[in-house]
Structure formats: C-alpha cells, structure tokens
C-alpha cells in the first residue's frame, strides 16, 4: 500500500534500492524522469504518486527537488543520492525528512527483513510500471515476481546462447519502461551478465554518447529502438571502428517499440557481413507493459521487417476478428507473464480482459502465410488507430505511417494519419528540425516555422506529397494533403513518450483545430501541402 517511488535516470543507486525493495517484498514504482525534469505542470507525476501513495521516494539528485515539493505530501520521506546541500541552498525540501542514499548502506539486516523476504512469493508485487498514457492518464501495471521470472525463462528458451555465455549489454533504454527495466535488466540478472549503462539517446545530440560507448565495448547482444538502430547503421557507413567493435562478438540484435524499416535492416546485415563475414541475427517480436513484456518472438534467419514471430513458451495467443476493425484480427494473450490488472483501477482491469481471461492488446496481427503457420505472424497495426473514410473504406494506419516516414527520410520523424469520416486521407508530419535546417543551409538559431517555409524545404515536402500520391494504390493509402508541424510533440499532453514514440490518438485529440484547417484549404492552413495530381 505504501511502495517505493523512484525518480531517476538509470544509475547504480537506482538499481541498488530497487533490488533491495524487491528482496524485501516492497513494490517500487519507477517514474519517467521526463515527468519531473521536462514537464511544466507535473500532471503525470502527480497522477502516478497519487495512485501509488508512496511511503518513500528516491531521487538521484537535487534536480528533482522542485517536482517533489510540488506534488509529494510533506510527510513522505525522501532519499537523495546527492545534492542535499544544493537543494537546501535553493530552498527546496524544507521541513521534509530527507536522507542521503549512502546512509542506507549502513543499515544492518535483522529478523524483520528475513521474515519479509521469506514471505515473497510468485504473486508478490515486484513493481508498478506506468503506461505512457495517451488521451487518458497513465495506468499502473502490476508486475509480479511470477511475471518477471516467466518472461526471463521464456527468453532463455528462445535465445539459447544466453545460457552458454554470460551476456554483455550496452544499454540506454529507461528502466521505467518494460523493455529496459524488465527485459534487459532482467536478462542480465537471470543469466549472470554485465550491463554497461549507456547515457546516450537515439536523438541527433544524444546518439554521440552511444556511438562512443559502442566503439569501446563489444556487446554479445544489442538492444535498441528502431530509431537508435537507424542512427547507428548510418554512423557505421563511415566508421569502421564502430562497426567492427559492435559486431566483434555480437550474437544477435533486437529492436522493439516500433517497426524497423527494411532498408535499415538490410544495411545492418551488410555491415555485419563486412565486419565478421556473416549476418548477425536480428530478432524482434511483440510485447507490452502488461505482459512484462515478451509474448512472441521472431528468431528465424528469414525474418523480415514487420514479422513478430510465434508465441514464446508458456504464452497462449488468440486472434479475434471484430466487425468494427474491418478485416483485421486483434491479437490477445494469456499466460504467466500477463498482469493480474491495473493498480487501483478495477474498471480498467475488467475492460482489459475478455471472457476467457485473454488480455486485449489492441494490436492487430495476421499470418505471414496462412498455409504455413510455422512462419509466424505479421504485425498489422493498431485496431484502435484504424478508421473509415466517409466512403466506408478502412484506412490501416500503422503501415501508412511507416510508408510516409520511410519516404520522407531524412526530414520526417513521424506521421499522424487523418481522415476519420472524411473523403480522403491526410497526414500531420513531425519534421526533423536538424535535417530540415541542414537541407536549407540555415543555422540552428533559425526558428522552425521559418525553416519550414524555406524554398528548399518546401520543395522537399512537395516532392514527398507528389510521390505519396503517385505511388498509392487506392483511397485507403492515397495521401491527399500534408501539414508539416512547426510545434514539436508535447510530453505533457501524451503526444510523445520519453522513448520518442509518437502517440497518434493524443496528437489528433490535442491538435483537432489543425486537422480542421488541413481540410479547409490553404487559406486556413499556411503549412498545407497538396500533391500535384497530374
């Protein structure tokens, strides 16, 4: 009822206190650092702490003090790794019980801890992981010890080499997310491995630190999101030291969080062949916070972009067709890795499961080849994102977003698809400001609206609109209008996660007026781009 809340980026003190809590049977709730350090209203942080009612808050430094003072009740003790004097000097945390992390290390275990540890069992809550939230507040996913252990055993059975040699990871993925905190940290612990904490990020500025680390350390398995792999693949085009160090002893690479484009996949294959004389297996699958995370894996040598593979050991899969989703089938899961529910949210928990106890994912899947089920499944987008045009034609959002992002490389970060109950499909584009400025030959100080109106940039997006129109095969994928967004996605509004994923529903909800302008014409939308249809 009074768990530990963690406000920190990945570091050793964070892991130490988290493992201590798990040993003692005290649940912990890691919170995205962005909710404390980037957010302006602390809305998501307040919601999370109100939901879990922590009995102790750990923060890595004084940078979190303002957020703590703003949202945390004054009677909750606070532990800081460093920055106590700095926080006091700035006037923060006055009147609170604040302790240094180092002081906890002198605690002597006694019979109370032994009794608490002995009471820990498979269904004891290990942690609460919060979903990123879209148009609604984040949900607290209950993660039990059974879920974590079942997932790690399944991983070892899918990737047998993990048991042959302790794995070595170089990893940035945040531990408040299931991929970094459950999958990667768990894999390291379960198999006696080593995890080097990478302070880089898959962003134009943050990737430099990741590349520096990968020039020095050779992982045996490498995990990243597709954007990170894309940045690394591009860097290896001109950096053979990076290429050779990365692939020196790497047995597999894995991505999650979004789809990896086939051109990037092919480039990674080519770099592996140049470095070690053969391709390094690229693994993917389907998982989510509610399943701790892994449910399916594609591990064959003939895996391609879009494949999600077959169920991992212990997991049951059900494909369900619904008239409201057109010809798509929702994929649902049941197994020891699936959550018991959302914390203190009985209605949302009830809605998350069907009558047979399968978790409703909202993701769609289809067979690679219905006549050969051993080839596994393909990801087929989100059922909740797809919509109908006014003609009744279904628009499959996921594949169309991927197509636009690939065609718009390097100036398009992501696309949000519009057209619900309208005559045609449109798209709101999040540009990559650095690439647009590079294309226009403009300095970093030039405001983005001015950059987007530069002739060279306008010409790029006009060519993109023309190409998308020309290459379409019907109204379901024919993009009839584009709007290039001058305002970046807002984390406070749930438009983007701290892993950089764009949330389609949140963007459409918070930018409804822009969608209206997109369909009202150039007079209402100066950033509107229409394709040349000749």
C-alpha positions as a printed NumPy array, in Angstrom:
array([[  0.   ,   0.   ,   0.   ],
       [  2.982,   2.367,   0.505],
       [  5.556,   1.394,  -2.12 ],
       [  8.858,   2.977,  -3.055],
       [  8.737,   5.583,  -5.846],
       [ 11.884,   6.131,  -7.928],
       [ 12.631,   9.418,  -9.706],
       [ 15.872,   8.891, -11.579],
       [ 17.528,   8.062, -14.846],
       [ 19.314,   4.708, -14.988],
       [ 22.136,   4.501, -12.444],
       [ 23.681,   2.097,  -9.925],
       [ 21.984,   3.627,  -6.872],
       [ 18.598,   3.307,  -8.596],
       [ 19.227,  -0.381,  -9.262],
       [ 20.534,  -0.992,  -5.757],
       [ 17.487,   0.425,  -3.991],
       [ 15.12 ,  -1.269,  -6.47 ],
       [ 16.677,  -4.689,  -5.905],
       [ 16.615,  -4.103,  -2.161],
       [ 12.91 ,  -3.358,  -2.333],
       [ 12.232,  -6.497,  -4.381],
       [ 14.196,  -8.607,  -1.889],
       [ 12.147,  -7.235,   0.997],
       [  8.834,  -7.637,  -0.817],
       [  8.258,  -3.88 ,  -1.139],
       [  6.866,  -2.9  ,  -4.549],
       [  8.519,   0.013,  -6.325],
       [  7.245,   2.389,  -8.966],
       [  9.876,   3.84 , -11.325],
       [  8.704,   7.1  , -12.873],
       [  9.894,   8.628, -16.145],
       [ 12.403,  11.382, -15.348],
       [ 10.757,  13.497, -18.021],
       [  7.683,  13.856, -15.811],
       [  9.869,  15.656, -13.245],
       [ 12.509,  17.38 , -15.375],
       [ 10.745,  18.283, -18.638],
       [  7.077,  18.527, -17.738],
       [  5.828,  22.002, -16.91 ],
       [  2.734,  21.079, -14.905],
       [  3.892,  17.795, -13.309],
       [  0.455,  16.404, -14.182],
       [  1.555,  12.839, -14.888],
       [  3.935,  12.752, -11.927],
       [  1.138,  13.918,  -9.627],
       [ -1.248,  11.307, -11.019],
       [  1.272,   8.485, -10.564],
       [  2.198,   9.418,  -6.996],
       [ -1.475,   9.899,  -6.098],
       [ -2.17 ,   6.406,  -7.483],
       [  0.615,   4.543,  -5.664],
       [  0.717,   6.671,  -2.433],
       [  4.439,   6.035,  -1.841],
       [  5.88 ,   5.568,   1.615],
       [  9.351,   6.604,   0.404],
       [ 10.645,   8.5  ,  -2.631],
       [ 14.141,   8.002,  -4.033],
       [ 15.593,  10.649,  -6.345],
       [ 19.049,  10.739,  -7.868],
       [ 19.717,  14.439,  -7.261],
       [ 18.561,  17.954,  -6.473],
       [ 17.156,  18.416,  -9.982],
       [ 14.057,  16.524,  -8.789],
       [ 13.533,  18.676,  -5.679],
       [ 11.141,  21.188,  -7.251],
       [  8.897,  18.428,  -8.606],
       [  8.953,  16.63 ,  -5.248],
       [  7.985,  19.767,  -3.351],
       [  5.206,  20.47 ,  -5.851],
       [  3.41 ,  17.111,  -5.791],
       [  4.582,  14.99 ,  -2.83 ],
       [  2.87 ,  15.204,   0.583],
       [  5.282,  16.696,   3.157],
       [  5.202,  13.638,   5.442],
       [  6.721,  11.256,   2.865],
       [ 10.473,  10.671,   3.44 ],
       [ 12.874,  11.406,   0.586],
       [ 16.211,   9.758,  -0.219],
       [ 18.703,  11.596,  -2.458],
       [ 21.847,  10.121,  -3.948],
       [ 23.468,  13.539,  -3.992],
       [ 22.576,  17.22 ,  -3.931],
       [ 21.206,  17.576,  -0.383],
       [ 23.16 ,  20.789,   0.208],
       [ 22.277,  22.091,  -3.244],
       [ 18.566,  21.507,  -2.662],
       [ 18.7  ,  23.195,   0.752],
       [ 20.574,  26.173,  -0.681],
       [ 17.855,  26.61 ,  -3.312],
       [ 15.16 ,  26.456,  -0.645],
       [ 13.731,  23.11 ,  -1.666],
       [ 12.647,  20.185,   0.549],
       [ 12.319,  22.351,   3.674],
       [ 10.739,  20.582,   6.622],
       [ 10.941,  17.17 ,   4.959],
       [ 12.623,  14.011,   6.203],
       [ 15.496,  13.898,   3.689],
       [ 18.226,  11.287,   3.872],
       [ 21.376,  10.565,   1.9  ],
       [ 21.383,   7.319,  -0.054],
       [ 24.777,   6.467,   1.421],
       [ 23.28 ,   6.347,   4.913],
       [ 21.028,   3.443,   3.884],
       [ 24.049,   1.303,   3.083],
       [ 24.954,   1.122,   6.776],
       [ 21.636,  -0.475,   7.752],
       [ 22.101,  -3.881,   9.411],
       [ 19.652,  -6.591,   8.235],
       [ 17.644,  -8.157,  11.035],
       [ 14.894, -10.707,  11.63 ],
       [ 12.181,  -8.372,  10.259],
       [ 13.89 ,  -8.295,   6.855],
       [ 14.402, -12.061,   6.907],
       [ 10.713, -12.592,   7.637],
       [  9.684, -10.142,   4.926],
       [ 11.929, -11.822,   2.376],
       [ 10.627, -15.27 ,   3.298],
       [  7.099, -14.073,   2.57 ],
       [  7.951, -13.077,  -1.017],
       [  6.313, -15.468,  -3.488],
       [  5.392, -15.714,  -7.161],
       [  2.357, -13.457,  -6.808],
       [  4.059, -10.82 ,  -4.676],
       [  4.043,  -7.472,  -6.458],
       [  7.557,  -6.571,  -7.62 ],
       [  6.836,  -3.195,  -9.223],
       [  4.289,  -0.919, -10.807],
       [  5.113,   0.173, -14.347],
       [  3.043,   3.017, -15.729],
       [  1.917,   3.146, -19.323],
       [  2.897,   6.302, -21.17 ],
       [ -0.736,   7.426, -21.417],
       [ -2.366,   8.922, -24.497],
       [ -5.616,  10.803, -24.153],
       [ -6.036,   9.34 , -20.657],
       [ -3.875,   9.283, -17.538],
       [ -1.12 ,   6.634, -17.249],
       [ -2.232,   3.275, -15.887],
       [ -0.258,   1.426, -13.203],
       [  0.517,  -2.081, -14.455],
       [  1.015,  -4.595, -11.633],
       [  4.2  ,  -6.63 , -12.251],
       [  4.55 ,  -9.734, -10.076],
       [  7.645, -11.833,  -9.454],
       [  5.95 , -14.642, -11.415],
       [  5.615, -12.386, -14.468],
       [  9.267, -11.375, -14.401],
       [ 10.589, -14.915, -13.863],
       [  8.311, -16.464, -16.504],
       [  9.467, -13.908, -19.043],
       [ 13.149, -14.499, -18.378],
       [ 12.796, -18.278, -18.639],
       [ 10.96 , -17.842, -21.943],
       [ 13.723, -15.539, -23.214],
       [ 16.387, -18.094, -22.375],
       [ 14.485, -20.815, -24.202],
       [ 14.08 , -18.596, -27.271],
       [ 17.713, -17.428, -27.235],
       [ 19.68 , -20.462, -26.127],
       [ 23.037, -18.694, -26.383],
       [ 22.158, -16.677, -23.26 ],
       [ 22.772, -19.771, -21.146],
       [ 26.07 , -20.573, -22.889],
       [ 27.896, -17.372, -22.003],
       [ 27.016, -14.519, -19.614],
       [ 25.601, -11.746, -21.808],
       [ 27.206,  -8.306, -22.12 ],
       [ 24.852,  -5.38 , -22.782],
       [ 25.43 ,  -1.719, -23.616],
       [ 22.039,  -0.224, -22.981],
       [ 20.303,   3.164, -22.659],
       [ 16.683,   2.   , -22.527],
       [ 14.963,   3.57 , -19.477],
       [ 14.18 ,   1.286, -16.579],
       [ 10.745,   2.799, -16.035],
       [  9.793,   1.042, -19.294],
       [  9.291,  -2.693, -19.596],
       [ 11.86 ,  -3.152, -22.408],
       [ 14.726,  -1.639, -20.421],
       [ 13.66 ,  -2.357, -16.85 ],
       [ 12.148,  -5.844, -17.176],
       [ 13.57 ,  -7.33 , -20.358],
       [ 17.155,  -6.051, -20.379],
       [ 17.931,  -5.671, -16.677],
       [ 16.168,  -8.972, -16.01 ],
       [ 18.079, -10.73 , -18.775],
       [ 21.372,  -9.524, -17.275],
       [ 20.468, -10.691, -13.764],
       [ 18.906, -14.005, -14.798],
       [ 21.92 , -15.009, -16.888],
       [ 24.701, -13.58 , -14.714],
       [ 25.68 , -10.95 , -17.265],
       [ 27.074,  -7.428, -17.392],
       [ 25.133,  -4.291, -18.281],
       [ 27.   ,  -1.11 , -19.186],
       [ 24.709,   1.885, -18.65 ],
       [ 24.693,   3.988, -21.805],
       [ 23.939,   7.668, -21.132],
       [ 23.184,   8.234, -24.825],
       [ 19.796,   8.526, -26.512],
       [ 18.546,   7.875, -30.075],
       [ 18.431,  11.614, -30.829],
       [ 20.696,  13.749, -33.048],
       [ 22.52 ,  15.061, -29.955],
       [ 22.289,  12.014, -27.714],
       [ 23.477,   9.417, -30.21 ],
       [ 27.099,  10.606, -29.993],
       [ 27.459,   9.154, -26.482],
       [ 26.002,   5.814, -27.609],
       [ 28.431,   5.669, -30.54 ],
       [ 31.371,   6.462, -28.225],
       [ 30.376,   3.638, -25.889],
       [ 29.933,   1.151, -28.727],
       [ 33.422,   1.983, -30.056],
       [ 34.826,   0.895, -26.681],
       [ 32.601,  -2.015, -25.6  ],
       [ 31.578,  -5.034, -27.666],
       [ 28.166,  -6.351, -26.577],
       [ 27.215, -10.002, -27.012],
       [ 23.613,  -8.959, -27.695],
       [ 22.428,  -5.469, -28.559],
       [ 19.015,  -3.899, -27.918],
       [ 17.628,  -0.619, -29.189],
       [ 14.566,   1.04 , -30.639],
       [ 14.399,   1.317, -34.456],
       [ 15.451,   4.968, -34.457],
       [ 18.577,   4.097, -32.493],
       [ 19.499,   1.271, -34.875],
       [ 18.936,   3.619, -37.815],
       [ 21.338,   6.202, -36.363],
       [ 23.954,   3.514, -35.651],
       [ 23.619,   1.974, -39.123],
       [ 24.174,   5.379, -40.714],
       [ 27.181,   6.11 , -38.498],
       [ 28.782,   2.775, -39.47 ],
       [ 28.749,   3.852, -43.124],
       [ 31.843,   5.961, -42.354],
       [ 33.095,   4.466, -39.083],
       [ 34.676,   1.034, -39.425],
       [ 35.948,   1.076, -35.817],
       [ 32.38 ,   1.404, -34.581],
       [ 31.22 ,  -1.311, -36.984],
       [ 33.95 ,  -3.803, -36.1  ],
       [ 33.658,  -3.272, -32.327],
       [ 29.869,  -3.589, -32.333],
       [ 29.831,  -6.84 , -34.305],
       [ 33.016,  -8.368, -32.835],
       [ 31.159, -10.772, -30.518],
       [ 27.521,  -9.816, -31.048],
       [ 25.338, -12.902, -31.438],
       [ 22.049, -11.066, -32.002],
       [ 20.445,  -7.648, -32.229],
       [ 16.903,  -6.934, -31.141],
       [ 14.554,  -3.995, -31.548],
       [ 11.147,  -3.185, -30.086],
       [  8.826,  -0.223, -29.601],
       [  8.151,   0.29 , -33.321],
       [  8.863,  -1.272, -36.702],
       [ 12.349,  -1.303, -38.235],
       [ 12.329,  -0.318, -41.896],
       [ 13.644,  -2.932, -44.287],
       [ 16.341,  -0.61 , -45.756],
       [ 17.841,  -0.111, -42.276],
       [ 17.591,  -3.858, -41.63 ],
       [ 19.431,  -4.553, -44.902],
       [ 22.105,  -2.003, -44.015],
       [ 22.724,  -3.681, -40.645],
       [ 23.066,  -7.032, -42.439],
       [ 25.605,  -5.529, -44.832],
       [ 27.663,  -4.002, -42.022],
       [ 27.716,  -7.32 , -40.135],
       [ 28.902,  -9.15 , -43.235],
       [ 31.681,  -6.586, -43.726],
       [ 32.759,  -6.823, -40.077],
       [ 32.594, -10.558, -39.303],
       [ 31.851, -12.228, -42.622],
       [ 28.254, -13.184, -41.866],
       [ 24.947, -11.67 , -40.87 ],
       [ 24.136, -11.248, -37.201],
       [ 20.633, -12.387, -36.4  ],
       [ 18.113,  -9.575, -35.925],
       [ 15.341, -10.543, -33.514],
       [ 12.023,  -8.898, -32.926],
       [  8.627,  -9.768, -31.546],
       [  5.602,  -8.335, -29.796],
       [  5.381,  -7.368, -26.163],
       [  3.939,  -4.702, -23.915],
       [  3.999,  -3.341, -20.394],
       [  1.036,  -5.526, -19.423],
       [  2.926,  -8.718, -20.329],
       [  6.331,  -7.996, -18.735],
       [  6.949,  -7.741, -21.836],
       [  7.636, -10.616, -24.272],
       [  4.781, -12.587, -25.871],
       [  6.019, -13.505, -29.339],
       [  9.465, -13.763, -30.907],
       [ 10.689, -13.961, -34.475],
       [ 14.09 , -15.651, -34.291],
       [ 14.444, -17.378, -37.676],
       [ 17.091, -16.378, -40.186],
       [ 14.481, -15.394, -42.768],
       [ 12.76 , -12.782, -40.569],
       [ 11.834,  -9.547, -42.318],
       [ 10.505,  -6.176, -41.282],
       [  7.001,  -6.499, -39.829],
       [  7.402, -10.091, -38.586],
       [  6.562, -10.711, -34.914],
       [  7.039, -14.48 , -34.898],
       [  5.423, -17.162, -32.735],
       [  4.336, -17.329, -29.066],
       [  7.121, -17.668, -26.513],
       [  6.993, -20.745, -24.21 ],
       [  4.097, -20.574, -21.76 ],
       [  2.088, -17.95 , -23.63 ],
       [ -1.216, -18.627, -25.364],
       [ -2.266, -16.472, -28.325],
       [ -5.738, -15.874, -29.701],
       [ -6.612, -13.949, -32.866],
       [-10.052, -12.351, -32.732],
       [-11.857, -10.75 , -35.631],
       [-14.329,  -7.977, -34.914],
       [-16.678,  -6.271, -37.354],
       [-15.557,  -2.874, -36.032],
       [-11.953,  -3.488, -37.112],
       [-12.648,  -4.354, -40.745],
       [-10.699,  -7.37 , -41.911],
       [ -8.168,  -7.206, -39.093],
       [ -7.712,  -9.626, -36.206],
       [ -6.793,  -8.442, -32.726],
       [ -4.062, -10.464, -31.025],
       [ -4.726, -11.42 , -27.393],
       [ -2.501, -13.107, -24.793],
       [ -2.858, -15.351, -21.752],
       [ -0.039, -16.772, -19.65 ],
       [  2.115, -16.456, -16.508],
       [  3.691, -13.264, -17.857],
       [  0.37 , -11.399, -18.137],
       [ -0.517,  -8.832, -15.466],
       [ -3.234,  -9.504, -12.882],
       [ -4.529,  -5.99 , -13.547],
       [ -4.04 ,  -2.242, -13.213],
       [ -3.338,  -0.921,  -9.738],
       [ -6.374,   0.561,  -8.022],
       [ -8.326,   0.585, -11.294],
       [-10.898,  -2.258, -11.21 ],
       [-12.952,  -0.994, -14.156],
       [ -9.939,  -0.625, -16.438],
       [ -8.77 ,  -4.067, -15.342],
       [-12.117,  -5.645, -16.209],
       [-12.12 ,  -3.968, -19.623],
       [ -8.603,  -5.229, -20.375],
       [ -9.546,  -8.936, -20.447],
       [-12.023, -10.964, -22.451],
       [-14.367, -13.643, -21.119],
       [-11.625, -16.322, -21.375],
       [ -9.043, -14.276, -19.467],
       [ -7.026, -13.206, -22.52 ],
       [ -5.502,  -9.733, -22.389],
       [ -6.91 ,  -7.466, -25.112],
       [ -3.878,  -5.808, -26.689],
       [ -5.49 ,  -3.534, -29.253],
       [ -2.802,  -4.714, -31.696],
       [ -3.645,  -6.481, -34.93 ],
       [ -1.79 ,  -9.429, -36.418],
       [ -2.028, -11.717, -39.417],
       [ -0.218, -14.803, -40.694],
       [  2.898, -14.448, -42.799],
       [  1.401, -17.341, -44.769],
       [ -1.883, -18.834, -43.557],
       [ -0.92 , -22.15 , -45.162],
       [  2.355, -22.236, -43.193],
       [  1.672, -21.169, -39.588],
       [  5.213, -22.133, -38.569],
       [  6.373, -18.912, -40.283],
       [  4.584, -16.933, -37.61 ],
       [  2.713, -13.664, -37.547],
       [  2.977, -10.185, -39.01 ],
       [  2.179,  -7.005, -37.117],
       [ -0.872,  -5.405, -38.704],
       [ -1.149,  -2.08 , -36.876],
       [ -3.332,  -0.915, -34.006],
       [ -7.007,  -1.745, -34.229],
       [ -7.873,   1.396, -32.252],
       [ -5.953,   3.653, -34.666],
       [ -7.571,   2.417, -37.867],
       [-10.619,   4.258, -39.152],
       [-13.07 ,   4.541, -42.019],
       [-13.275,   7.25 , -44.65 ],
       [-16.689,   8.708, -45.482],
       [-16.884,   6.113, -48.266],
       [-16.669,   3.276, -45.733],
       [-13.128,   2.373, -46.806],
       [-10.894,   1.221, -43.928],
       [ -7.55 ,   3.007, -43.521],
       [ -4.789,   0.9  , -41.96 ],
       [ -2.809,   3.494, -40.042],
       [  0.332,   1.609, -38.971],
       [  1.615,   0.591, -42.418],
       [  0.774,   4.022, -43.86 ],
       [  2.712,   5.831, -41.116],
       [  5.706,   3.586, -41.782],
       [  5.47 ,   4.226, -45.525],
       [  5.389,   8.007, -45.086],
       [  8.274,   8.032, -42.6  ],
       [ 10.421,   5.926, -44.92 ],
       [  9.567,   8.022, -47.981],
       [ 10.245,  11.224, -46.031],
       [ 13.68 ,  10.22 , -44.789],
       [ 15.698,  12.099, -43.534],
       [ 13.386,  15.072, -42.902],
       [ 10.359,  13.252, -41.429],
       [ 10.424,  11.972, -37.849],
       [  6.905,  10.527, -37.85 ],
       [  3.451,  10.93 , -39.351],
       [ -0.028,  11.088, -37.833],
       [ -2.812,   9.988, -40.158],
       [ -6.076,  11.923, -40.506],
       [ -9.316,  11.289, -42.375],
       [-11.88 ,   9.813, -39.985],
       [-15.3  ,  10.176, -41.667],
       [-13.763,  12.42 , -44.347],
       [-13.426,  11.988, -48.095],
       [ -9.672,  11.434, -48.187],
       [ -6.555,  10.668, -46.15 ],
       [ -4.306,  13.405, -44.794],
       [ -1.156,  13.432, -42.678],
       [  0.351,  15.643, -39.999],
       [  4.138,  15.386, -40.25 ],
       [  6.58 ,  15.859, -37.393],
       [  9.762,  17.062, -39.132],
       [ 13.342,  16.549, -38.019],
       [ 14.392,  20.161, -37.45 ],
       [ 18.132,  19.481, -37.694],
       [ 17.777,  17.753, -41.074],
       [ 15.477,  20.492, -42.381],
       [ 17.972,  23.18 , -41.334],
       [ 20.772,  21.206, -42.97 ],
       [ 18.76 ,  20.95 , -46.188],
       [ 18.113,  24.714, -46.169],
       [ 21.66 ,  25.641, -45.111],
       [ 20.306,  27.505, -42.078],
       [ 21.784,  27.939, -38.605],
       [ 20.416,  26.177, -35.522],
       [ 19.159,  29.522, -34.223],
       [ 16.667,  29.983, -37.091],
       [ 13.103,  29.352, -35.801],
       [ 11.455,  26.217, -37.134],
       [  8.492,  27.998, -38.826],
       [ 10.976,  29.997, -40.889],
       [ 12.913,  26.822, -41.719],
       [  9.758,  25.059, -42.907],
       [  8.934,  27.943, -45.26 ],
       [ 12.396,  27.889, -46.87 ],
       [ 12.095,  27.073, -50.605],
       [ 14.371,  24.028, -50.388],
       [ 12.381,  22.554, -47.502],
       [  9.024,  23.31 , -49.125],
       [ 10.288,  21.654, -52.305],
       [ 11.286,  18.53 , -50.335],
       [  7.843,  18.142, -48.793],
       [  6.127,  18.952, -52.077],
       [  8.097,  16.157, -53.735],
       [  7.105,  13.857, -50.878],
       [  3.419,  14.71 , -51.349],
       [  3.692,  14.097, -55.086],
       [  5.419,  10.764, -54.565],
       [  2.891,   9.531, -51.995],
       [  0.034,  10.427, -54.329],
       [  1.696,   8.811, -57.322],
       [  2.615,   5.578, -55.513],
       [ -0.79 ,   4.989, -53.91 ],
       [ -2.944,   2.04 , -54.889],
       [ -6.319,   3.309, -53.707],
       [ -8.119,   5.718, -51.401],
       [ -7.052,   3.788, -48.283],
       [ -3.394,   4.771, -48.789],
       [ -3.658,   7.826, -51.053],
       [ -2.448,  10.838, -49.051],
       [ -4.314,  13.861, -50.396],
       [ -2.896,  16.547, -48.092],
       [  0.049,  17.14 , -45.745],
       [  0.664,  19.565, -42.909],
       [  4.228,  19.931, -41.608],
       [  4.051,  20.685, -37.885],
       [  6.062,  23.615, -36.552],
       [  5.268,  22.753, -32.919],
       [  7.102,  19.682, -31.542],
       [  5.187,  16.891, -29.771],
       [  4.371,  17.675, -26.139],
       [  5.148,  15.129, -23.432],
       [  2.685,  16.794, -21.019],
       [ -0.124,  16.077, -23.467],
       [  0.94 ,  12.492, -24.051],
       [  1.883,  13.191, -27.67 ],
       [  5.318,  11.617, -27.231],
       [  6.865,   9.175, -24.781],
       [ 10.322,   9.557, -23.293],
       [ 11.455,   6.843, -25.717],
       [ 10.463,   9.136, -28.594],
       [  7.341,   7.281, -29.774],
       [  4.555,   9.453, -31.199],
       [  1.027,   8.744, -29.955],
       [ -1.433,   9.05 , -32.836],
       [ -4.585,   9.445, -30.749],
       [ -3.116,  12.071, -28.444],
       [ -1.874,  14.203, -31.333],
       [ -5.226,  14.063, -33.096],
       [ -7.042,  14.934, -29.884],
       [ -4.892,  17.898, -28.913],
       [ -4.483,  19.257, -32.438],
       [ -8.074,  18.907, -33.632],
       [ -8.119,  22.508, -34.882],
       [ -5.135,  21.786, -37.122],
       [ -6.936,  18.782, -38.572],
       [ -9.906,  21.019, -39.379],
       [ -7.612,  23.558, -41.037],
       [ -5.922,  20.765, -43.012],
       [ -9.238,  20.066, -44.735],
       [-10.324,  23.722, -45.035],
       [ -7.583,  24.576, -47.55 ],
       [ -4.566,  26.866, -47.926],
       [ -6.377,  29.936, -46.62 ],
       [ -6.834,  28.23 , -43.249],
       [ -3.515,  26.362, -43.21 ],
       [ -0.352,  28.123, -44.479],
       [  1.647,  24.906, -43.956],
       [ -0.704,  22.84 , -46.135],
       [  0.905,  20.943, -48.996],
       [ -1.262,  19.42 , -51.718],
       [  0.11 ,  16.899, -54.222],
       [  0.393,  17.65 , -57.901],
       [ -2.071,  15.167, -59.348],
       [ -1.061,  15.352, -62.97 ]])
